[in-house]
């Protein structure tokens, strides 16, 4: 534990931010898994809706600074490829 007042404050703010980021990452992973489940069920309409939601979450993660823009582009490309393979 830090002895300096400013470092104690930084520890608290870092902990809060860590909780928020991990919560957002969890919801992002859930959105991606929901899309993958729709693709596995061959449900094109539901997959399109969940694809749009997952892409929105991915874009928001970049704007929040959670993921790098190249990582987000890779994820979105992978999901789009799965969507396009549906009949």
Phi, psi and omega in degrees: 000139182285153176261339184276136185300315181296322180290327175297318178296316179298321178299318179294314182292323177296321180295316179298316181294323178298318179296317179295316180295318181292325176295316180294319179299321179296316180293327177294315179297323178295320179295319179293319179294325177295320177296315180296326178292320177296323178293321180295329179275000180060033179261095187294319182294313180292325180295323179295318179295314181289332175296314179298320179294317180294320178296322177298317179295319180296316179297321179293326179294327177290316181293331177279348180085017181279317179240155176283152184296328179290324176295319179295318179297321178296315180296314181295323178295319179296318180291321179296323178295319177295320180295318182290339179281347177288147183286000000 
